[in-house]
Amino acid sequence: MDYIASLASKDRRAIVAEELAKFNEGFLGPDIELHSKLVRALSSFLITNAILNALSQVEAQLEKSGDWLAGGPEPTSADFLMGFTLQVSWSRAPEFIGPKTKEYLLRIQERQAIPFHVII
């Protein structure tokens, strides 16, 4: 009962800060290295999933639209904007790039009007 009475007399922010400090002492204190490893692993997992999701959406769009993202006979501004990003993605993580995206990037590199080429 004294604990509840002491909570009633404190500011809510102070209560939350105090409880968080107790939680951190018991949970994070001795295992801070383990905690940071878990955070890094989780972050890596979430980022990888986000990248895979974005690249699969590009792959699906290319399957639907054909040679260029907008589906026309010539590239549009969407192709110019996505081209560089996808080329960098291909150079950094080629295992995540699908077959339609590879064909698309090779088609972009064949065009003389597009000056950027990332070494692949």
Secondary structure, DSSP 8 states (H G I E B T S, - for coil): -HHHHHHHTS-HHHHHHHHHHHHHHHHTSTTHHHHHHHHHHHHHHHHHHHHHHHHHHHHHHHHHH-SSTT-SSS--HHHHHHHHHHHHHHHH-GGG--HHHHHHHHHHHH-TT-------
